[in-house]
Amino acid sequence: MAAPTRDNLTRAIIRRGHWEPLETKEFIGLLKPGAMVVDAGANFGHYALTAANVVGSNGQVIAFEPHPKTYGLLVANAALLSTDNLRAIQAGLSDTSGKITLYSDSANPGGHSFFEWNLRRSDGHKETVPVYSLDDFLKKELPGKRLDVLKMDVQGFEMNLLNGAKETITKDKPSVLGEVTPEALQRAGSSHSELLKFFKDLEYQMTVVDSEAERLVPTSFEALVTALTNTDAEYFDILFQAKS
């Protein structure tokens, strides 16, 4: 695959041959042949490529990546697949469709953000990029298609994404695997409590993917709110699944 040489993700893949093994394993477990997957914040395509290889020629992966250079790597990687089931979209996902300013992180190729304060290091570079409401996009581009899995890694923009996908999530009840970033959510004018309540109200189960302990930790809404309120961790990886 094509990847930025200065990226921690790239170095991990080169040195260890994998990235986020527990998260990736659980992500694969959500997939099945013919499934439709949306990767929000696809970077250069680790999860999107993984999904494309599992869902097969009858499946569909839509990978959203707004940063032009990173999007170029995503497109190059999609071209390496033996199937044409991965569609790369140079855009972000938000609560409405339109355009927004994207700030480049000169210290972290995977950390470009819609919030300048969220960068490790800013060189002042910014550009206007398109964003879509996922509800709007799917109605227009894939009408009648069911969303099976949503992966999100959007640097504090989680509630914007979810509010723009609420109709789809309510209707299709996809499994959702994502980073939840308490401090970034708060600084963005939201909170982890609001995000967790979004899923609680839709009667989703919540499971922490604890990569350090290499285990899954099923948890309640109340316990997870408390854990995220008191944590020093930058983010939690959480799996949200509709109750059967």
Steps between C-alpha positions, in 0.01 A plus 500: 500500500595864461544682831662816644850422626478730805183341635494287818248269334739439211794428728293255704395311188859480375647393834226270627306410188169622643314800641251493787473120497216470751297781344560357153400151611174629647438712191540195277257313724232757414536440127342249268499447123269747329501750787513877457760681710568870550847605619489858631850640531654227287857635501694298241265206532591240762142428605351570157739255331435242770125532448526485122686169520230349723172627352601383153382597155135518609580731789572871506745714698465878498810668642488871585831686529502881460874574493620517136840337549367224725210447261756445222655216700154353564423500127837340423430224752148441370655440158704212643190299589392205288141631512355844428280508810678786678382848415717783631332836559707815554275649766418492868175410672306757701149590613428683175635491147717792390860617535725550801859596582744213555827568687812297423705341777868522406598263783239231446389400148197329653403795718365757254196658660207734456619662825835682493542456877491123448831488311829382649680760290356750256695645210211731419385297201124475458255445217131483434368148450154350440303329774186290475226396731518122477119490483506732197785314332347153532156616385652649187774252418374168638122526542348199670838356598538389864800616702651208692814645660625851575858566610578853620827673583430869457709690754227647723244538221305193610173670593491693175532171314241319712245780482527489122457122499223467758229400252720228351616369838145499637370310197785257428651452848854448368782389728722800575868482594661827586735712703330707770714797601372669819713814499464561127124452517475749785710760323285450190193601698371150562584229753557128532178486704306635203662249268430205727141617553456506122556124498322433829183660363522268200534201736857413407736289708845643575829312517843647567772357278792503744811445290740534794333218692416324173138447599146614435319662791118512470377796699194705585425855394544628857830319557640617169404863565684480830805332348531759225445786744790384719743366242840641411492313168468704182231269364314174551428254219136402542280255314131588485257225399122494484340277759368181342 
